C-alpha cells in the first residue's frame, strides 16, 4: 500500500497558504498563523514524500 500522508500534507499546506492570502486581502486576524501552518504542512509533506520515494526506490 502506498503512503498518502506526504502528498496529503503538501496539498493541505498549499491550501492553507492560499487561504491565508484571502485572510490578508480581507484584513482578517490569524493570517500569519494560517500561513505558517500551511508552510510547515507543505514543508513536512514534501520532505515525507521525498523520503518515501527514496525508500521505495532503494527497496
Secondary structure, DSSP 8 states (H G I E B T S, - for coil): ----HHHHHHHHHHHHHHHHHHHHHTT-TTHHHHHHHHHHHHHHHHHHHHHHHHHHHH-
